[in-house]
Amino acid sequence: MTTVAATAQVAHGHHDDRPFIRKYIFSTDHKIIGIQFLFVSLFFLLVGGLLAMQMRWQLGFPGKPMPGGGILPETMAPGGVILPEYYIQLVTMHGTFMVFFAIMPLLVGVYANFLIPLKIGTHDMAFPRINMWSFWSAFAAGLVMLASLFVPEGAARAGWTMYAPLSARHDYSGAELGQELWSISIVLLGLSSILGSLNYITTVINNRAPGMTWFRMPLSVWALFITAILGILALPVLSGAAIMLLFDQILGTHFFDPPAGGQALLWQQWGHHMFVSGMNPTLGSSFMVSTLVIAVPSAVKTFNWMGTMWRGNLRFTVPMLNAVAFVAMFVIGGLSGIYMAATPVDMFIHDTYFIVAHLHYVLFGGSLFALFGAIPFWFPKMFGRLMSEPWGKIHFWLTFVFYNCTFFPMHILGMAGHMRRIYDPTQYDFLKPYQPMNEFISISAFLLFATQIIFFVNFWWSLKKGKPAGLNPWQDNGLEWTLPSPAPHGNWERVPTVYRGPYEFSSPQVPEDYLPQTRKLPGDREPAAVSAAH
Amino acid sequence: MTHAAATVDQMRPPYPAERGLDVYNTKLGMWVFLASEVMFFAALIGTYIILRFGAPGEWARPGIVLNIKITAFNTFLLICSSVSMVKAYAAIQDGDPKKMRFWLLLTILGGATFVGIQIYEYIHLIEHGFVPSGVREGSELAELVAKGTLPAATMGLYGSTFFTMTGFHGFHVTCGVISMTYLYLTKALPGKYTKQSYGGIETVGLYWHFVDLVWIILFTIVYLI
């Protein structure tokens, strides 16, 4: 029945006769904007990865000429040997690109734009033009950040958290233009995220299809909606701080400048990263308790995921494998988080590789595995074709193994006292015995990076040669799977009517294992607004 | 162009979709945007409060660096422009586009004059040696610092916070004036606002009242106390 309806929609599909530049470049179509975010953030993921590879070379083989490093200028790596000034730029820009330009846009920019209108059943975002500006200001931010790598004194070098006063004064950081471009880029990116969040919130509140009540809305949309609310409240504050930092750098203001009465700690907002900043121990204890309490809802949701899978009829497709790996890796990252939430332990492990391990388990394990699941899952709806399953599985297993080989030993290094952002571990006698472990991590990281080539090849190959997907290749219930693949401009001729929540699997009412949200069963009532109009 | 019109039609299904709020999109979007603006100014004002209370010494007394009288007049002008905005809104609700145009134009003029006076104030302050980094060496104000009329230790923070807060507010007023001028030329003059359709006026009005409200707070904490 759904097939018939959808075929009819293909026949009546909106003929999109806009010129190429309005259709694919300055597009206001939420799906194109989502895909634009996908390509751009995958590019920045690659940039961030390349920076990480150089760091790992220096940590694994300090002082040795890096293969291919000869192309770098004398000011960065004379003879291919990475200089300390360049190393700190690598650390800073790796974090910046990965957090702000790869993971955040991949999680929100891509999927909020692509999925929200499809999953709630509307034609586009509430403000399509603002949505386009949101992408282009993010793109401009990315270009500015990328350009900062090539300015004479080099990129920003105060760490991706840009703690003041190090970041605020040029005589402290040693980089002028690089630091300023960093601040400008973050302000632009903040603007982009505010415009995006504004759109997501309005769209979810006002543009849901008939019958798509709040509690029939998929959890993914709920998550993006709540993220947008948090973003709209938190990002202006971050932007405000970035603007003040920029003014300190270019106008000579003194917001973060202690000698002139400014307060460096203004930059740091969250108390639970500040246990060693000299804060009052009583305050530290309350932050410790509140941080530990975060573990409770996290555990609830983790047990919920496991309970959902328990005795379920799982199909281990590539998206599912990555999703299960995400749960496992996120749990490791969550458990290591409890260590640093406890102030006495944090005093010891603060700013060591234990932290590096933790944040990579949360950010890489908790985000990239989810993305490696999400990309092949919605690839058919974006491009009309499936990604290769066998190559996807090979990519998954190699990534899973090398990822753990890379990041798990970092816990051990951290407990041995290996400092974060350190240039040459062999300078310290107590770290010398751990150098083989550093080499092991570096080689694993190189292999992890090489494994991603499989993903890229699979991605580009599937764009052209992948198996045509059909409407609903995963037999899912969401509204987007009632549309042709790829979904046409404007999505629906008429918005669909929703009769149930999105998670009706193995329902006794139908012979199939799945029950789409739009399928009307004999007992289902029409939503009030619809029946009133007909 | 024909296509764009078709897209707009698609945005309005032939039957009422189940709505979350009985508010049209632009108005809801403006409220959400204003929530983010509240947070932005809260960050700036919060920084000012923290820096002023944690300052290494006394803060400059009001009325020495800044001219309170001219800014008090400017504040009055901005409040008046909020009143004229309400008059424009009320006029179009009554179905009187001519009256609406008059009051909207008056609002634009009020906002533009506010920005003009602020620019004049900035030029004047910078001439006297008051700059974002504090007090310029060898200037008129530097002599007052040397005499002890102005506290040397906190003038840097005074300049940083003054120019950032009032500058961003002025930027918001400028954006408001540009938006209202745009709406005046493209919607109000061609007669596109009617008793039934006046969303642009209502939405830009919300923004305008917010900018006015922020100024009343800024004027109080920056100029008066």
Chai-1 contact restraints between the chains, C-beta under 6 A:
chainA,res_idxA,chainB,res_idxB,connection_type,confidence,min_distance_angstrom,max_distance_angstrom,comment,restraint_id
A,H123,B,Q10,contact,1.0,0.0,6.0,A-B,restraint_1
A,H123,B,M11,contact,1.0,0.0,6.0,A-B,restraint_2
A,A126,B,N25,contact,1.0,0.0,6.0,A-B,restraint_3
A,I194,B,S36,contact,1.0,0.0,6.0,A-B,restraint_4
A,L198,B,G29,contact,1.0,0.0,6.0,A-B,restraint_5
A,L198,B,V32,contact,1.0,0.0,6.0,A-B,restraint_6
A,L198,B,F33,contact,1.0,0.0,6.0,A-B,restraint_7
A,I201,B,V32,contact,1.0,0.0,6.0,A-B,restraint_8
A,T202,B,N25,contact,1.0,0.0,6.0,A-B,restraint_9
A,T202,B,L28,contact,1.0,0.0,6.0,A-B,restraint_10
A,T202,B,G29,contact,1.0,0.0,6.0,A-B,restraint_11
A,I205,B,G20,contact,1.0,0.0,6.0,A-B,restraint_12
A,I205,B,L21,contact,1.0,0.0,6.0,A-B,restraint_13
A,N206,B,G20,contact,1.0,0.0,6.0,A-B,restraint_14
A,N206,B,N25,contact,1.0,0.0,6.0,A-B,restraint_15
A,N206,B,L28,contact,1.0,0.0,6.0,A-B,restraint_16
A,P210,B,A17,contact,1.0,0.0,6.0,A-B,restraint_17
A,P210,B,E18,contact,1.0,0.0,6.0,A-B,restraint_18
A,I232,B,A35,contact,1.0,0.0,6.0,A-B,restraint_19
A,I232,B,S36,contact,1.0,0.0,6.0,A-B,restraint_20
A,L233,B,M39,contact,1.0,0.0,6.0,A-B,restraint_21
A,P236,B,S36,contact,1.0,0.0,6.0,A-B,restraint_22
A,P236,B,M39,contact,1.0,0.0,6.0,A-B,restraint_23
A,P236,B,F40,contact,1.0,0.0,6.0,A-B,restraint_24
A,V237,B,M39,contact,1.0,0.0,6.0,A-B,restraint_25
A,V237,B,A43,contact,1.0,0.0,6.0,A-B,restraint_26
A,G240,B,F40,contact,1.0,0.0,6.0,A-B,restraint_27
A,G240,B,A43,contact,1.0,0.0,6.0,A-B,restraint_28
A,G240,B,L44,contact,1.0,0.0,6.0,A-B,restraint_29
A,L251,B,P132,contact,1.0,0.0,6.0,A-B,restraint_30
A,G252,B,S133,contact,1.0,0.0,6.0,A-B,restraint_31
A,T253,B,P132,contact,1.0,0.0,6.0,A-B,restraint_32
A,T253,B,S160,contact,1.0,0.0,6.0,A-B,restraint_33
A,H254,B,G156,contact,1.0,0.0,6.0,A-B,restraint_34
A,H254,B,L157,contact,1.0,0.0,6.0,A-B,restraint_35
A,H254,B,S160,contact,1.0,0.0,6.0,A-B,restraint_36
A,F255,B,S160,contact,1.0,0.0,6.0,A-B,restraint_37
A,A260,B,G156,contact,1.0,0.0,6.0,A-B,restraint_38
A,G261,B,A55,contact,1.0,0.0,6.0,A-B,restraint_39
A,G261,B,P56,contact,1.0,0.0,6.0,A-B,restraint_40
A,G261,B,T154,contact,1.0,0.0,6.0,A-B,restraint_41
A,G261,B,L157,contact,1.0,0.0,6.0,A-B,restraint_42
A,G490,B,Q10,contact,1.0,0.0,6.0,A-B,restraint_43
A,V495,B,P13,contact,1.0,0.0,6.0,A-B,restraint_44
A,P527,B,E18,contact,1.0,0.0,6.0,A-B,restraint_45
A,A529,B,P16,contact,1.0,0.0,6.0,A-B,restraint_46
A,A529,B,E18,contact,1.0,0.0,6.0,A-B,restraint_47
A,V530,B,Y15,contact,1.0,0.0,6.0,A-B,restraint_48
A,A533,B,Y15,contact,1.0,0.0,6.0,A-B,restraint_49
